[in-house]
Amino acid sequence: MAFHPCSYIPMVGGPISLVSSITILFMIMRSNKGLSISYHRLLFGLSIADILADIGMSFGPFPSSNQYACSAQGFVFFAGFVAQPLYSCSLQLYYLCSIKYAMKPEDFQKRVEPFLHIIPTLYGLSGSIVSVATKAMNPTGSYCFPASKPFDCDLGIDEDVPCRGESISYIRVIWGLVVVSFTFVFMAIAMKMIYSTVRNKEVMTKSFAFKGKVNPDSKPVSIKARLCLLSCGSCRNQDNVKSGKILKRIMQYYFAFMLANSVVVLGHLLIAMFGFRSDWIYCLGHLFFSLQGFYNLLVFINPRYETVKSNDADLSIIRSFYTAICSYGGVAVVKKKSFKAPTGEIFNDSESVGEESCYEEDG
C-alpha cells in the first residue's frame, strides 16, 4: 500500500505527546495533593485519553496491512480521539463552576465531576465499539480510523485489507463532527463567561477601593472600620489576581486545543466543500494534531516554570523546565536573595518558597 510521506509524521509526534502525557501523570501522582482535587483528576483523565490516541498514532500506517491489527489500532486511537475534546470541555466547566458560580470544591466533586468522567469515557468507548462492530475501522493513509473504505483499496495493492465499503457517515458525524464542533463552541463560550466574571470583579474592586477612601472633611473613621476596609480590599485583590491567572490558564488550554485541531478541521472542510486537498495542510495537520499532549504539558507546567525562572534567571530554559517538572507539588523552590550589610558588604541568602500555591495545583 502506497502512503504519503507525511503519513509517518504521527510516528514522531505521537511518542513525544505520549511522553508528555505520562509526565503529567507523574507530576500529579507525586504531588502532595495527588488525585485529591478535581483539577488533577480531570487532567489525569485528559492525559489518559491522550495516551490512548498517542499509542494508536505511534504505530503509524503499518497496522494497515492486517485487518485485525488495523481494528485494534483504530479502537484504541478513536477512543482517545473522542474523549480528548470532551475532557477539555470538562476542564473548562470546572473553571466556570469555580469562578462564575463560586461552587465549593466538595459540591463540584459530588454533583458535577462524576459526569465529567463518565461522559468522555463512555462516549469514546461507544464510538470505538460501534466503528469496529460495523467494520468501519479502515486504513486512512496515516492510521486506522472510521472510513467508508480502506485507503487505495480500489487499486488492489493489498488483498489482506478488502474494500468493505461500509457507510460510516453517521459515525463521523456523531463521534467526530459533533464532538469537535461542540468543543470549539463550548470552550469559547465558557472562556467568554469567565472573562466577563473576572472583568466585573475587577470593576467592583476598583469601585470599592474608591468608595473606601477617607474624605478629610468627613468624620473620623474608627480603627476597626479601617482594618475592615483594608482586609476586604486585600481579599478582593487576591481573588482578582487568582481569577486573572486562572483566566490565563483557560485561554492557554483553549489555544492548545485550537492549535492541535484547527488545521485538521480546515483540511476536512476544504475536501468536503470544494474537493480541494493540500499537501501542506495535510502535513501540518498531522504535525500539530499529534503533539496535543505536549501542548497540555506546556500549559500545565507554565506557572511552575515561571516561578522557577523568576527565582533564578540564570537557569537555561531546558534546566528551568526540568526543575519545574521535578519540583511540582511539594518540593521547595529556592529563591535567591541578596542584601547589603551596614559595612557595605553584599551577602547572598536563600528563601524557601515552599510547595505550589493553591492556584498552581488547583488549576
C-alpha positions as CSV (number, residue, x, y, z in Angstrom):
1,M,0.0,0.0,0.0
2,A,1.4,3.4,-1.0
3,F,1.5,6.1,1.6
4,H,2.0,9.8,1.6
5,P,5.4,10.8,3.1
6,C,3.6,12.9,5.8
7,S,1.7,9.8,6.9
8,Y,4.7,8.9,9.0
9,I,4.7,12.2,11.0
10,P,2.4,10.8,13.7
11,M,5.0,8.2,14.4
12,V,7.3,11.1,15.6
13,G,4.7,13.4,17.2
14,G,2.8,10.6,18.8
15,P,5.7,9.4,21.1
16,I,6.5,13.0,22.0
17,S,2.9,13.6,23.1
18,L,2.9,10.2,24.8
19,V,5.9,11.0,26.9
20,S,4.4,14.5,27.7
21,S,1.1,13.0,28.9
22,I,3.0,10.4,31.0
23,T,5.0,13.2,32.5
24,I,1.8,15.0,33.5
25,L,0.6,11.8,35.3
26,F,3.9,11.5,37.0
27,M,3.7,15.1,38.3
28,I,0.2,14.7,39.5
29,M,0.8,11.4,41.3
30,R,4.0,12.6,43.1
31,S,2.5,15.9,44.2
32,N,1.2,16.4,47.8
33,K,-2.4,16.6,46.7
34,G,-2.3,13.8,44.1
35,L,-5.8,12.9,42.9
36,S,-7.5,14.5,45.9
37,I,-8.5,17.6,43.9
38,S,-10.8,17.9,40.9
39,Y,-8.4,19.7,38.7
40,H,-5.8,16.9,39.0
41,R,-8.4,14.2,38.4
42,L,-9.8,15.9,35.3
43,L,-6.3,16.5,33.9
44,F,-5.5,12.9,34.7
45,G,-8.5,11.7,32.6
46,L,-7.4,14.1,29.8
47,S,-3.9,12.6,29.8
48,I,-5.2,9.1,29.8
49,A,-7.3,9.9,26.7
50,D,-4.3,11.5,25.1
51,I,-2.2,8.5,25.8
52,L,-4.7,6.2,24.1
53,A,-4.6,8.4,21.0
54,D,-0.8,8.6,21.1
55,I,-0.4,4.8,21.3
56,G,-2.6,4.5,18.2
57,M,-0.8,7.2,16.3
58,S,2.7,5.9,17.2
59,F,2.3,2.8,15.0
60,G,1.5,5.0,12.0
61,P,0.2,3.3,8.9
62,F,1.9,-0.1,9.5
63,P,-1.1,-1.9,11.1
64,S,-3.0,-1.2,7.8
65,S,-1.7,-4.4,6.2
66,N,-3.7,-6.6,8.6
67,Q,-7.4,-6.2,9.2
68,Y,-7.3,-7.3,12.8
69,A,-4.3,-5.1,13.7
70,C,-6.0,-2.2,12.0
71,S,-9.2,-2.7,14.0
72,A,-7.1,-2.9,17.2
73,Q,-5.2,0.3,16.4
74,G,-8.3,2.2,15.4
75,F,-10.2,1.1,18.5
76,V,-7.5,2.5,20.9
77,F,-6.9,5.6,18.8
78,F,-10.6,6.5,18.3
79,A,-11.5,6.0,22.0
80,G,-8.8,8.6,22.9
81,F,-9.6,10.8,20.0
82,V,-13.2,11.2,21.1
83,A,-12.6,11.5,24.8
84,Q,-9.8,14.2,24.4
85,P,-12.0,17.1,23.5
86,L,-14.8,16.1,25.9
87,Y,-12.2,16.1,28.8
88,S,-11.1,19.6,27.6
89,C,-14.7,20.7,28.0
90,S,-14.7,19.2,31.4
91,L,-11.7,21.3,32.4
92,Q,-13.4,24.5,31.2
93,L,-16.6,23.6,33.1
94,Y,-14.6,23.1,36.2
95,Y,-13.1,26.6,35.9
96,L,-16.6,28.0,35.1
97,C,-18.2,26.5,38.2
98,S,-15.3,27.7,40.3
99,I,-15.1,31.3,39.1
100,K,-18.5,32.3,37.8
101,Y,-20.8,30.3,40.1
102,A,-18.4,30.1,43.1
103,M,-19.2,26.5,43.6
104,K,-17.4,24.9,46.6
105,P,-14.9,22.1,45.7
106,E,-16.9,19.5,47.7
107,D,-20.2,20.4,45.9
108,F,-18.5,20.3,42.5
109,Q,-17.0,16.9,43.3
110,K,-20.3,15.4,44.3
111,R,-22.7,17.0,41.9
112,V,-20.8,17.7,38.7
113,E,-17.5,15.9,38.4
114,P,-18.7,12.3,38.1
115,F,-20.5,13.2,34.8
116,L,-17.3,14.9,33.5
117,H,-15.6,11.5,33.7
118,I,-18.5,9.2,32.7
119,I,-19.4,11.1,29.5
120,P,-16.0,11.3,27.9
121,T,-15.2,7.7,28.8
122,L,-18.5,6.1,27.6
123,Y,-18.7,8.3,24.5
124,G,-15.2,7.4,23.5
125,L,-15.6,3.7,24.1
126,S,-19.0,3.6,22.4
127,G,-17.5,5.3,19.3
128,S,-14.8,2.7,19.0
129,I,-17.1,-0.3,19.7
130,V,-19.6,0.9,17.0
131,S,-16.8,1.5,14.5
132,V,-15.3,-2.0,14.9
133,A,-18.7,-3.7,15.1
134,T,-19.8,-2.1,11.8
135,K,-16.5,-2.8,10.1
136,A,-16.0,0.9,9.6
137,M,-12.4,0.9,11.0
138,N,-10.2,1.1,8.0
139,P,-6.8,2.4,6.9
140,T,-6.8,6.1,6.1
141,G,-3.2,6.5,5.0
142,S,-1.8,7.5,8.4
143,Y,-3.5,5.3,10.9
144,C,-6.7,3.3,11.1
145,F,-9.9,5.4,11.6
146,P,-13.6,5.1,10.7
147,A,-13.7,5.4,6.9
148,S,-16.0,4.3,4.2
149,K,-13.3,2.1,2.7
150,P,-9.6,1.5,3.1
151,F,-7.1,3.9,1.6
152,D,-6.2,2.9,-2.0
153,C,-8.3,-0.3,-1.8
154,D,-9.6,0.1,-5.3
155,L,-6.0,-0.3,-6.6
156,G,-5.9,-3.9,-5.2
157,I,-2.5,-3.4,-3.7
158,D,-3.1,-5.3,-0.5
159,E,-5.5,-8.3,-0.6
160,D,-5.5,-8.6,3.2
161,V,-7.5,-5.4,3.5
162,P,-10.6,-5.8,1.4
163,C,-12.8,-2.9,0.2
164,R,-15.6,-3.3,2.8
165,G,-17.4,-0.2,1.7
166,E,-19.4,0.3,4.9
167,S,-21.3,3.6,5.2
168,I,-19.8,5.4,8.2
169,S,-21.2,8.9,7.7
170,Y,-23.2,8.7,10.9
171,I,-20.1,7.6,12.9
172,R,-18.1,10.6,11.6
173,V,-21.0,13.0,12.4
174,I,-21.9,11.7,15.9
175,W,-18.4,10.9,17.2
176,G,-16.4,13.3,15.1
177,L,-18.1,16.4,13.8
178,V,-20.5,16.8,16.7
179,V,-17.8,16.3,19.4
180,V,-15.2,18.6,17.8
181,S,-17.7,21.4,16.9
182,F,-19.3,21.3,20.4
183,T,-15.8,21.6,22.0
184,F,-14.8,24.6,19.9
185,V,-18.1,26.4,20.7
186,F,-18.4,25.4,24.4
187,M,-14.8,26.3,25.3
188,A,-15.2,29.7,23.6
189,I,-18.5,30.4,25.4
190,A,-17.0,29.3,28.8
191,M,-13.9,31.4,28.3
192,K,-16.1,34.5,27.4
193,M,-18.3,33.9,30.5
194,I,-15.2,33.6,32.8
195,Y,-13.6,36.7,31.3
196,S,-16.8,38.7,31.9
197,T,-16.9,37.5,35.5
198,V,-13.2,38.4,36.1
199,R,-13.7,41.8,34.5
200,N,-16.7,42.5,36.6
201,K,-14.8,41.6,39.8
202,E,-12.0,44.0,38.8
203,V,-14.5,46.8,38.3
204,M,-16.2,46.1,41.6
205,T,-12.9,46.1,43.4
206,K,-11.9,49.4,41.9
207,S,-15.2,50.9,42.8
208,F,-15.0,49.5,46.3
209,A,-11.5,51.0,46.8
210,F,-12.6,54.4,45.5
211,K,-15.6,54.5,47.9
212,G,-13.4,53.3,50.8
213,K,-11.1,56.3,50.6
214,V,-11.4,58.6,53.6
215,N,-12.5,62.1,53.0
216,P,-10.5,64.6,55.1
217,D,-13.7,66.7,55.7
218,S,-15.7,63.7,56.9
219,K,-16.0,62.3,60.4
220,P,-13.0,60.2,61.6
221,V,-13.3,56.5,60.8
222,S,-12.6,54.1,63.6
223,I,-9.6,51.9,63.6
224,K,-11.8,48.8,63.4
225,A,-13.6,50.2,60.3
226,R,-10.2,51.0,58.6
227,L,-9.0,47.4,59.3
228,C,-12.2,46.0,57.9
229,L,-11.8,48.1,54.7
230,L,-8.2,47.1,54.3
231,S,-8.9,43.4,54.9
232,C,-11.8,43.3,52.5
233,G,-9.9,45.1,49.8
234,S,-6.9,42.8,50.2
235,C,-9.1,39.7,49.9
236,R,-10.8,41.1,46.8
237,N,-7.4,41.9,45.2
238,Q,-6.2,38.4,45.9
239,D,-9.3,36.9,44.4
240,N,-8.9,39.1,41.3
241,V,-5.2,38.0,40.9
242,K,-6.1,34.4,41.2
243,S,-9.1,34.7,38.8
244,G,-6.8,36.5,36.3
245,K,-4.3,33.7,36.5
246,I,-7.0,31.1,36.0
247,L,-8.3,33.0,33.0
248,K,-4.9,33.0,31.5
249,R,-4.7,29.2,32.1
250,I,-8.1,28.7,30.5
251,M,-7.0,30.6,27.4
252,Q,-3.9,28.6,27.2
253,Y,-5.8,25.3,27.2
254,Y,-8.2,26.6,24.6
255,F,-5.4,27.7,22.3
256,A,-3.7,24.4,22.8
257,F,-6.8,22.6,21.6
258,M,-7.2,25.1,18.7
259,L,-3.6,24.5,17.6
260,A,-4.0,20.7,17.7
261,N,-7.3,20.6,15.8
262,S,-7.8,23.7,13.7
263,V,-5.6,22.7,10.7
264,V,-7.1,19.2,10.7
265,V,-10.7,20.7,10.6
266,L,-9.7,23.1,7.9
267,G,-8.3,20.3,5.8
268,H,-11.5,18.3,6.1
269,L,-13.7,21.3,5.3
270,L,-11.7,22.1,2.1
271,I,-12.1,18.5,1.0
272,A,-15.8,18.3,1.8
273,M,-16.8,21.7,0.4
274,F,-14.5,22.2,-2.5
275,G,-12.9,18.8,-3.1
276,F,-9.5,20.5,-2.6
277,R,-6.7,18.7,-0.8
278,S,-3.4,20.5,0.0
279,D,-0.3,18.5,0.9
280,W,0.8,21.4,3.1
281,I,-2.4,21.3,5.2
282,Y,-2.2,17.5,5.3
283,C,1.3,17.6,6.7
284,L,0.8,20.5,9.1
285,G,-2.5,18.9,10.4
286,H,-0.7,15.6,11.2
287,L,2.1,17.5,12.9
288,F,0.0,19.8,15.1
289,F,-2.6,17.2,16.0
290,S,0.0,14.5,17.0
291,L,1.5,16.9,19.6
292,Q,-1.5,17.7,21.7
293,G,-0.1,16.0,24.8
294,F,3.0,18.2,24.5
295,Y,0.8,21.3,24.4
296,N,-1.1,20.3,27.5
297,L,2.2,19.7,29.4
298,L,3.4,23.2,28.4
299,V,0.2,24.7,29.8
300,F,0.2,22.6,32.9
301,I,3.8,23.3,33.8
302,N,3.8,27.0,32.8
303,P,3.0,28.5,36.3
304,R,5.7,26.4,38.0
305,Y,8.1,27.2,35.2
306,E,7.6,30.9,35.6
307,T,8.2,30.6,39.4
308,V,11.5,28.7,38.8
309,K,12.7,31.1,36.2
310,S,11.9,34.2,38.3
311,N,13.7,32.7,41.2
312,D,16.9,32.0,39.2
313,A,17.1,33.9,35.9
314,D,20.5,32.3,35.2
315,L,18.9,28.9,34.6
316,S,18.6,27.8,31.0
317,I,15.1,27.1,29.5
318,I,15.7,23.4,29.5
319,R,17.0,23.4,33.0
320,S,14.1,25.5,34.3
321,F,11.7,23.2,32.5
322,Y,13.3,20.1,34.1
323,T,13.3,21.8,37.6
324,A,9.7,22.8,37.2
325,I,8.7,19.2,36.5
326,C,10.7,17.7,39.3
327,S,9.7,20.3,41.9
328,Y,6.0,20.3,41.2
329,G,3.7,19.8,44.1
330,G,5.7,19.9,47.3
331,V,9.4,20.3,46.7
332,A,10.6,23.7,47.8
333,V,12.0,26.1,45.3
334,V,15.0,28.1,46.4
335,K,14.7,31.8,45.9
336,K,18.0,33.7,45.8
337,K,18.2,37.0,47.7
338,S,20.9,39.4,48.3
339,F,21.2,42.2,50.9
340,K,23.7,44.8,51.8
341,A,25.2,45.0,55.3
342,P,26.0,48.2,57.1
343,T,29.7,47.6,56.4
344,G,28.9,47.7,52.7
345,E,29.4,44.0,52.1
346,I,26.8,42.2,49.9
347,F,25.6,38.8,51.2
348,N,23.6,36.2,49.4
349,D,20.9,34.3,51.2
350,S,18.1,32.0,50.1
351,E,14.5,31.7,50.9
352,S,12.4,28.5,50.7
353,V,9.3,29.3,48.7
354,G,7.6,26.1,49.7
355,E,5.1,24.0,47.7
356,E,2.9,25.1,44.9
357,S,0.3,27.8,45.6
358,C,-3.3,26.8,45.6
359,Y,-3.6,28.3,42.1
360,E,-0.9,26.2,40.6
361,E,-2.1,22.9,42.0
362,D,-5.8,23.6,41.8
363,G,-5.5,25.0,38.3
